[in-house]
Amino acid sequence: MAGLIAGGSSEQLTFHLPLARQNGVTEAELIETITHMAFYAGWPKAMSALTVAREVFRAA
């Protein structure tokens, strides 16, 4: 996830977020990861990732 966020490939998270959840990563942990990445990759990339994550979590 960190690589996708840093590279600006947020749209790919629609595939990877559900896989992370299937492997035991909680929704809170995923959001924490995205928030943490804001300091490294920049707020715009993190906010784009958060938008995708919200959509994925709503669909679940």
Backbone as JSON, one array per atom type, in Angstrom:
{
  "sequence": "MAGLIAGGSSEQLTFHLPLARQNGVTEAELIETITHMAFYAGWPKAMSALTVAREVFRAA",
  "N": [[0.81, -1.17, 0.0], [1.9, 1.25, 0.79], [3.75, 1.8, -1.25], [2.05, 2.08, -3.46], [0.56, 4.32, -2.71], [2.59, 6.27, -2.41], [3.51, 6.35, -5.02], [1.41, 7.46, -6.3], [-0.65, 5.88, -7.24], [-3.36, 5.43, -6.49], [-5.77, 4.36, -7.44], [-5.29, 1.68, -7.74], [-5.6, 0.66, -5.25], [-8.14, -0.29, -4.86], [-8.08, -2.95, -5.42], [-6.08, -3.93, -3.68], [-6.71, -3.18, -1.01], [-9.02, -4.77, -0.14], [-7.73, -7.27, -0.16], [-5.8, -6.93, 1.81], [-7.46, -6.72, 4.04], [-8.57, -9.29, 4.02], [-6.36, -10.66, 4.82], [-6.14, -10.08, 7.46], [-5.64, -7.44, 8.27], [-6.87, -4.63, 9.9], [-9.56, -2.26, 9.35], [-9.07, 0.14, 10.68], [-6.28, 0.02, 10.96], [-5.51, 0.18, 8.29], [-6.38, 2.75, 7.62], [-4.75, 4.19, 9.36], [-2.28, 3.65, 8.21], [-2.53, 4.96, 5.73], [-2.83, 7.59, 6.63], [-0.37, 7.97, 7.89], [1.3, 7.81, 5.69], [0.85, 10.25, 4.51], [2.68, 12.09, 5.48], [5.0, 11.33, 4.29], [4.56, 10.89, 1.54], [3.03, 12.98, 0.82], [0.21, 15.13, 1.36], [-1.83, 15.39, -0.69], [-1.67, 12.93, -2.15], [-2.2, 11.08, -0.13], [-4.78, 11.83, 0.62], [-6.16, 11.23, -1.72], [-5.87, 8.47, -1.68], [-7.27, 7.91, 0.65], [-9.85, 8.59, -0.11], [-10.39, 6.57, -1.98], [-10.2, 4.38, -0.24], [-12.39, 4.83, 1.49], [-14.53, 4.38, -0.29], [-14.11, 1.67, -0.87], [-14.43, 0.54, 1.69], [-17.08, 1.16, 2.23], [-18.39, -0.4, 0.35], [-17.94, -2.91, 1.29]],
  "CA": [[0.0, 0.0, 0.0], [2.75, 2.44, 0.86], [4.3, 2.04, -2.58], [0.98, 2.58, -4.33], [0.24, 5.68, -2.29], [3.72, 7.14, -2.74], [3.6, 6.46, -6.47], [0.22, 8.1, -6.85], [-1.49, 4.87, -7.9], [-4.46, 5.16, -5.55], [-6.82, 3.55, -8.04], [-4.93, 0.27, -7.55], [-5.96, 0.25, -3.89], [-9.41, -1.01, -4.87], [-7.72, -4.37, -5.43], [-5.2, -4.3, -2.58], [-7.34, -3.01, 0.31], [-9.74, -5.98, 0.28], [-6.77, -8.35, 0.12], [-5.21, -6.66, 3.13], [-8.47, -7.07, 5.05], [-8.66, -10.75, 4.05], [-5.17, -11.16, 5.5], [-6.2, -9.74, 8.88], [-5.39, -6.04, 8.58], [-8.15, -4.0, 10.21], [-9.86, -1.0, 8.68], [-8.35, 1.19, 11.42], [-4.85, -0.07, 10.61], [-5.36, 0.67, 6.92], [-6.5, 4.2, 7.67], [-3.53, 4.68, 10.0], [-1.21, 3.57, 7.2], [-2.73, 6.04, 4.77], [-2.53, 8.84, 7.33], [1.08, 8.0, 8.09], [1.92, 8.07, 4.39], [0.69, 11.66, 4.16], [3.9, 12.81, 5.86], [6.09, 10.9, 3.42], [4.21, 11.0, 0.12], [2.3, 14.23, 0.63], [-1.21, 15.09, 1.69], [-2.72, 15.09, -1.82], [-1.68, 11.5, -2.47], [-2.86, 10.39, 0.97], [-6.21, 12.12, 0.54], [-6.68, 10.43, -2.84], [-5.94, 7.09, -1.19], [-8.34, 7.84, 1.63], [-11.1, 8.59, -0.86], [-10.56, 5.21, -2.51], [-10.45, 3.49, 0.91], [-13.78, 5.02, 1.92], [-15.39, 3.7, -1.25], [-13.92, 0.22, -0.69], [-15.01, 0.14, 2.98], [-18.55, 1.25, 2.1], [-18.86, -1.52, -0.47], [-17.75, -4.18, 2.02]],
  "C": [[0.86, 1.25, 0.0], [3.32, 2.79, -0.51], [3.26, 2.6, -3.53], [0.63, 4.02, -3.99], [1.35, 6.64, -2.7], [3.85, 7.35, -4.24], [2.4, 7.11, -7.12], [-0.72, 7.16, -7.56], [-2.66, 4.46, -7.01], [-5.53, 4.26, -6.13], [-6.55, 2.06, -7.89], [-5.32, -0.25, -6.17], [-7.3, -0.48, -3.85], [-9.19, -2.52, -4.9], [-6.99, -4.77, -4.14], [-5.82, -4.14, -1.19], [-8.16, -4.23, 0.73], [-8.81, -7.16, 0.58], [-6.12, -8.17, 1.48], [-6.2, -7.04, 4.23], [-8.63, -8.58, 5.16], [-7.48, -11.36, 4.81], [-5.06, -10.66, 6.94], [-5.88, -8.3, 9.25], [-6.74, -5.36, 8.79], [-8.33, -2.7, 9.42], [-9.11, 0.15, 9.36], [-6.86, 1.19, 11.08], [-4.59, 0.45, 9.19], [-5.44, 2.19, 6.88], [-5.27, 4.82, 8.32], [-2.36, 4.68, 9.01], [-1.32, 4.71, 6.2], [-2.39, 7.38, 5.4], [-1.03, 9.01, 7.52], [1.8, 8.34, 6.79], [1.8, 9.52, 3.95], [1.96, 12.45, 4.44], [5.07, 12.47, 4.93], [5.79, 11.15, 1.94], [3.49, 12.3, -0.2], [0.81, 14.05, 0.88], [-2.1, 14.81, 0.49], [-2.79, 13.6, -2.16], [-2.4, 10.7, -1.38], [-4.37, 10.62, 0.93], [-6.87, 11.37, -0.61], [-6.85, 8.98, -2.41], [-7.07, 6.93, -0.19], [-9.72, 7.84, 0.96], [-11.4, 7.21, -1.42], [-10.9, 4.25, -1.37], [-11.88, 3.62, 1.41], [-14.74, 4.29, 1.01], [-15.33, 2.18, -1.06], [-14.59, -0.24, 0.61], [-16.52, 0.2, 2.94], [-19.11, 0.06, 1.35], [-18.79, -2.85, 0.28], [-18.88, -4.5, 2.97]]
}
